[in-house]
Amino acid sequence: MNTVLPNLSLSVDDQRVLDILEREPSSRAKHCFRSAVDHLRRGQLIQEIDPAMAVFRGVTAEEEAASGLRHAYISRNYPNSELLKPRDHIQKHAVTPFLRSLLHHLSEIRLNGVRGVRLAVPKEPIKARLVVAFLLEGSGEPQTAIPEPPLNLSVREGEGGFPDLSRNMRELLEPNGYSNALKFIQAEANLRNRILYAAQDGYPQVEELQPEYLHERQRRVLMILKAALLVLPYEEIQPFATEALNSFLRLVKRLNESPAST
């Protein structure tokens, strides 16, 4: 499969991330992400002649990526990974806002002696992997600390445990017109129906697709892929990955218990 997304902007690091995916052994998670990339590629090819189906391809690409992340956890036998349901719509569409909220929260954390944290792909000729790089403060040559495996760390908020990301999620979603995460997830889940099926007042017609639409879906797919590549290559049960999974499951449980979800 061609891992280059024609006419969609890919940074050098993003292409390296796709190359890392291709070097992974065959697995359900890998197949999901390859499918996601293929949907993005095909969506780009048809966006001018069939914009509705290009939207469909973009939606499906993100859903496949979300399933790939969950299969990465399941394949590594993380505690509570049996509660993940790759075909569940709330779980599927909660992945993107959850990851964005988590990244937003981490960007606000300040650690003594650390001036920044970023994902990186070391320039190794063989078996390059995505890593978490802590950029250390200092006046001499730049120093970097790289945990091995990459999520072999814990995050605690105050005296408690893993942070509650509800506030971060609201801050990210409200400017886009969503009062809570459930409304965003319901809108995403219904998008496929709105573009494909007739309703009481007629049938949908998508006349034109803005290029930014597929760019946004690409950003989401790559974000989810990067999260998976911090889990999938490692046999170890990593503390941060475990805490993030449990936080995600708590979010999904609250969403499923909401009256609006029934």
URVEN-V126422 format. One record per residue. OMEGA is omega in degrees with one decimal (NA if undefined). D_LAST is the distance of its C-alpha to the last C-alpha in Angstrom with 2 decimals. Layout:
omega->(OMEGA,OMEGA)
d_last->(D_LAST,D_LAST)
This chain:
omega->(177.6,-178.9,175.1,179.7,-172.9,175.6,171.0,-174.2,175.9,173.4,177.3,-180.0,179.0,176.8,176.6,178.6,177.0,177.6,176.7,177.9,-177.7,179.9,178.7,175.4,179.1,179.2,177.4,179.5,-179.8,-179.8,178.2,-178.2,176.1,176.1,179.3,179.1,-179.5,176.6,177.1,-179.0,-178.9,176.3,178.1,-176.0,-174.2,-171.1,-179.7,-177.0,179.1,-174.9,179.5,179.3,174.0,174.7,178.4,178.2,179.8,178.0,-177.3,178.2,-179.4,178.6,178.0,178.3,178.6,176.9,179.2,178.6,179.5,177.0,175.8,177.6,-177.6,-176.8,179.6,174.0,176.4,176.0,-179.6,179.1,176.8,177.8,177.6,-178.9,-173.9,-179.7,-179.5,-173.1,179.7,177.2,-176.3,-174.1,175.9,-174.6,-176.8,179.2,178.3,-178.9,179.4,178.1,178.7,179.2,178.4,179.9,-178.1,-179.7,-179.3,-178.0,177.0,-179.1,177.4,177.3,-179.0,-179.3,178.3,177.0,178.5,172.6,-178.4,173.7,179.0,-177.1,176.9,-177.2,-177.0,172.3,173.8,179.7,175.1,-178.0,171.0,-176.2,174.0,179.6,-172.2,177.6,179.1,-176.0,-178.4,178.0,179.2,179.9,-177.9,173.8,-176.4,178.4,177.8,-1.3,-166.3,-178.2,178.5,-177.6,179.4,176.0,178.8,179.2,-177.6,178.3,-175.2,-176.9,-179.7,-173.8,171.3,-172.4,-175.3,-178.2,179.4,-178.8,178.1,-178.8,-178.9,-174.6,-174.3,177.7,179.0,174.3,-179.2,-177.2,176.8,-176.2,-177.2,179.2,176.1,-177.7,178.7,179.0,178.6,-178.5,-177.7,-176.6,179.4,-179.6,-176.5,-177.0,-173.6,-168.2,178.1,176.6,-177.1,-175.0,176.5,179.6,-173.5,174.9,176.7,-174.0,-174.6,179.5,177.6,-178.6,-177.1,-178.2,-179.0,174.5,179.7,178.3,176.9,179.6,-179.7,-179.0,-178.5,176.5,-179.5,177.8,179.3,176.9,-179.0,-177.5,170.6,-178.2,-168.9,-175.2,-169.0,177.7,-177.9,170.6,-173.1,-175.4,-176.6,178.4,177.9,-178.8,178.8,178.4,-179.1,176.0,177.6,-179.4,176.0,177.5,-178.6,179.0,178.3,-179.8,179.0,179.6,179.5,178.5,-177.3,-177.3,-178.7,NA)
d_last->(39.72,40.68,38.99,40.34,37.97,40.40,40.63,37.82,39.29,39.45,41.18,43.63,41.37,38.38,40.64,41.76,38.17,37.79,41.15,39.98,37.04,39.58,41.69,38.92,39.31,37.25,33.74,30.20,29.45,32.52,31.70,28.25,29.99,32.79,30.34,28.71,32.23,33.13,30.17,31.31,34.86,34.11,31.95,34.97,37.27,35.46,34.13,36.97,37.07,33.37,31.29,28.01,28.47,29.56,26.21,24.59,26.99,26.16,22.39,23.21,25.81,23.47,20.97,24.03,25.28,22.10,22.38,26.06,25.59,23.39,26.01,28.69,27.30,26.86,30.39,31.89,30.30,28.93,27.76,24.02,23.96,22.89,19.39,19.24,17.55,19.23,17.00,13.60,12.44,11.27,14.56,16.47,15.88,16.10,19.66,21.45,20.43,20.93,24.37,25.41,24.61,26.55,29.46,29.52,29.77,32.46,34.43,34.83,36.26,40.04,42.07,45.76,47.83,45.07,45.08,42.16,39.82,39.13,38.29,41.36,42.81,46.30,48.93,49.78,51.21,49.41,46.04,44.83,41.51,39.15,40.03,39.10,42.25,43.10,45.75,48.18,50.21,53.96,57.03,58.22,56.76,52.95,51.51,48.18,46.44,44.22,42.35,42.56,39.97,38.30,35.46,37.79,37.14,34.90,33.50,33.26,32.42,34.98,35.44,31.90,30.25,28.46,27.39,23.99,23.17,20.66,23.52,24.76,21.44,21.17,24.82,24.38,21.35,22.28,25.46,23.48,21.43,18.22,17.65,15.66,14.84,11.13,12.41,15.07,13.05,10.88,14.35,15.97,13.65,14.14,17.85,18.94,17.62,19.24,22.58,22.85,21.62,22.84,20.93,22.13,24.49,26.00,25.72,25.42,28.69,29.14,32.79,33.33,31.77,32.84,34.36,32.42,29.16,30.37,32.13,28.90,27.19,30.40,30.28,26.77,27.83,31.01,29.38,27.11,30.19,32.26,29.81,29.98,33.79,34.02,32.50,33.34,37.17,37.48,37.59,37.46,34.33,34.42,33.47,31.83,29.78,28.65,27.74,25.81,23.80,22.97,22.03,19.66,18.03,17.70,16.02,13.46,12.89,12.40,9.95,7.78,8.38,7.59,5.88,5.57,3.80,0.00)
